[in-house]
Amino acid sequence: MTDRSDMPELVAPRRVFKRKRNKGLITALKILLPLIAVGCVAYIVIYQRQVKVITPIDMVGPKASTPSQSDVTVKQVQYNGVDASNRPYSITAESASQPQKVEPAPAPANTADADGEGEAAPAPQPAPVAAADESDNVVNLQTLTADMTMSDGAWVALKADHGVFHRDQGTVDLSGNVTLFHDTGLSFETDAATVDLKNDWASGNQPVEGQNADGQLAAQGFEIKDDGKTILFTGRSYLKLYPKKSGGGS
């Protein structure tokens, strides 16, 4: 019988393979876990840069009762009418817009106590009818010309960059490069003027500079009155007349 006491013990092959496999798995995890962590951090950084951050803003001051509405604008408009003497006048403009009505704020709630002992808040007073209907009568004009015919048949035209036409009154408030042309050849410029188309007059209190075939003038204001027969220059005025050419021969 063979003595096996001197023979070395054999290690089971299954245990050797298991140890090698566990060692390889640990090595792979040591490499993959740091890579996964780095990838997660990079994803969070990129995501935060791409996503829009919305921060609520607290409104300061009173809030509007209704959302604002844009004005209705019409291109290439013309208004025609007649004055008090049934003479025609007209207004032409590149564009016209009418302000939208603003809805009134709701009435405040009754602040009386539950037992009825407290004082109730006063009821809101209704707005004047004229103020409520003012937006219906006002038209904002851009790049406009107003034409009037005077009692003697003379023609007057006014041009401006901006104008506010009050349809009920028949008046136009002009502003920006206001220029007046008269049938006599007189023309002058000012910054602002008011024209009454129904009564055939115009006036302004801004500096005026004008000229015609006879000379040049400057004043602090002007007024067209007497149904267009008189043009009065107000304030400190300056007039320069051109000398007339002599018609004599040699």
Disulfide bonds with the S-S distance in Angstrom:
none
